[in-house]
């Protein structure tokens, strides 16, 4: 029997992967979701509404997932997945 384990990949995210993630979020056309995504667009950068004032700036290439829990919840609700890391 084969056993498969999920392994979290925390390696840096190429900017193209982040751009693809944003393109996927842009496919959501619900007005309330669009407003919430606009409000949370900078989360994870150190300047977002969910970021503590003491957080350091996190470059796009260093992000491993959505910028905050709110964005993650919206994406999950609409079936939008963060792009997987390309095979090495």
C-alpha positions in Angstrom: 0.0 0.0 0.0 1.3 3.5 -0.9 1.2 6.2 1.7 1.0 9.8 0.8 1.7 12.6 3.3 0.9 16.3 2.8 4.0 18.4 3.2 3.7 22.1 3.6 5.9 24.0 1.2 7.1 27.2 2.8 9.7 28.0 0.1 9.6 31.5 -1.4 6.9 32.1 -4.0 7.9 33.3 -7.4 6.2 36.6 -8.3 4.5 34.9 -11.3 2.8 32.5 -8.8 1.6 35.4 -6.8 0.3 37.2 -9.9 -1.6 34.0 -10.8 -3.1 33.9 -7.3 -4.3 37.5 -7.8 -5.7 36.7 -11.2 -7.7 33.8 -9.7 -9.1 36.1 -7.0 -10.1 38.6 -9.7 -12.4 35.9 -11.1 -14.7 36.4 -8.1 -17.5 38.7 -9.1 -19.6 38.9 -5.9 -19.8 42.6 -4.9 -19.3 42.1 -1.2 -16.4 39.7 -1.7 -14.8 42.2 -4.1 -15.0 45.0 -1.5 -13.5 42.8 1.2 -10.7 41.7 -1.1 -10.0 45.3 -1.9 -9.8 46.1 1.8 -7.4 43.2 2.4 -5.3 43.4 -0.7 -2.2 44.5 1.2 -2.5 42.0 4.0 0.8 40.1 4.5 2.9 43.0 3.3 3.2 44.7 6.6 0.8 47.5 5.5 -2.5 45.6 5.4 -5.5 46.0 7.8 -4.7 42.6 9.4 -1.0 43.3 9.8 0.3 44.4 13.2 2.1 47.8 13.1 5.2 45.9 14.3 5.2 43.4 11.4 8.0 43.6 8.9 7.4 44.0 5.2 7.1 40.6 3.5 8.1 40.7 -0.2 5.8 39.0 -2.7 8.5 36.4 -3.4 8.5 35.5 0.3 4.8 34.8 0.6 3.6 31.2 0.8 -0.1 31.7 0.9 -2.9 34.3 0.9 -2.1 37.4 2.8 -4.6 36.9 5.6 -7.3 34.7 7.0 -10.0 36.9 5.5 -8.7 36.5 2.0 -8.2 32.8 2.6 -11.8 32.4 3.7 -13.2 34.3 0.7 -11.0 32.3 -1.7 -12.1 29.0 -0.1 -15.8 30.0 -0.2 -15.6 30.7 -3.9 -13.4 27.7 -4.7 -10.3 29.7 -5.6 -7.1 27.9 -4.7 -3.7 29.4 -4.2 -1.5 28.2 -7.2 0.6 25.2 -6.4 4.3 25.4 -6.6 5.5 24.2 -10.0 7.3 20.8 -10.0 11.1 21.1 -9.6 
